[in-house]
């Protein structure tokens, strides 16, 4: 099955909004064996949008649109799809009632122009939108399927997952080739180093492997193709490949698929009934934000100190003034004292600290931009590790956060091995 994705919205063409929906939808469709041939973005211009819709419907089996379902005059996706398919627009009474209830829950009057959002091409299968005011729709005619989805990703994704995904699974033929995907996540190794270690594993039979560089980690993407009847064989092939890769990369692999570094660290802290605190300089609170982004983080994260200035390092964390003068704020000694200080102050089991030069200014030959020290205080003692990161300021800061979390992860793994 061939597919095309059309995104509408002038804000996309102006670069004001990133079109993450096309990336998401392509991945979902591809995993079903649906081949996405085109991505098209068109502004809020009815003539150009009609032209694009006619072109897309003429050359593809499945068209997915995002955007243009709002109440304003320039939101015309449904109307133009109806025109291209030669269908009338009809009011859906159930959607109108749902829309009225949406505004009633917010104790706000419903503007008259919102009624526009509950008219659909004749024969549409309506897709409810409990998050917003714009329902979606699935329209089928003459062997063509058009799926109309709202523009905002936080509305589009749950609508696709809840209503569109099951529909697509039903219409896909059993013999259609599908992509069975697995992603292994690596920290602390670059693309070339991973490729060198994996060697011949990069060319395993009946499986494709790709290395994807992310801002603060590397992903190893494994794909095994199958039909519905051979999905078990594909899963076995992925299992065997993962086992071989883990044998070579070991603890450098921190997660799989949807797992995240903070998710794994947080869950391990919970499982071990450990608490942690943070003392930050160069990351300016990003580490604390990462530690609290997981639900239930209050079970393990006690608090932190953003000690950007030397005076705060001294007065709150107890960093020695002579050490600051002798070694500088960006040093192994200060990183250790920061971690020990916040652990003592907060009373946590573990404490992690960050101090470094994020740039673009402030570096020297002895301490270049990207130099970072990460301290870790535990009941067994205090240690610090030196890192040299590269990239712009935000990259250095994000890499520092990921490296700090990885230090905590590695400490807990090593503690398990010593038992």
Number of C-alpha atoms within 10 A of each C-alpha: 14 15 23 23 23 20 25 26 20 15 14 15 16 10 9 9 11 11 20 10 19 21 11 12 18 19 14 16 19 16 17 20 21 23 17 19 12 14 15 14 18 20 17 19 14 16 9 12 21 19 13 16 22 16 12 22 20 11 14 19 17 21 24 20 26 25 23 25 25 20 18 12 10 14 20 22 25 22 20 20 24 18 16 15 18 12 16 13 18 13 15 17 11 11 21 18 11 17 23 17 13 18 14 12 8 9 9 10 10 15 10 8 11 16 17 19 23 24 19 25 24 15 15 20 15 19 20 19 19 14 13 15 24 26 26 29 22 21 20 14 11 7 7 15 17 24 21 28 29 27 21 14 17 12 19 23 17 15 22 21 12 12 17 19 15 11 13 14 11 9 8 16 13 13 12 16 20 24 22 22 18 20 22 20 22 24 19 16 14 13 16 10 11 20 16 11 13 17 10 9 16 20 11 11 9 12 18 15 18 14 18 13 13 9 11 17 20 21 21 24 17 21 22 21 22 20 19 15 11 14 17 13 14 21 18 12 20 20 13 11 17 17 11 13 19 14 10 13 14 12 15 16 20 19 18 17 13 10 13 13 21 20 18 16 20 28 17 17 21 17 10 11 11 16 22 25 27 30 32 27 25 25 25 17 20 17 27 21 12 17 25 18 12 13 10 12 18 13 15 24 22 20 20 22 23 21 24 17 10 17 13 15 26 17 12 15 22 17 24 17 16 9 14 17 10 11 12 15 23 21 23 20 20 26 32 25 26 34 30 26 24 28 29 17 15 18 15 21 17 28 31 30 34 32 26 30 26 27 19 13 10 12 15 9 6 7 16 19 23 25 22 28 26 30 29 26 29 18 10 7 10 17 18 22 15 15 15 16 20 15 15 13 17 14 16 26 26 18 24 29 27 19 21 22 22 20 19 22 21 16 14 17 13 11 10 9 7 7 5
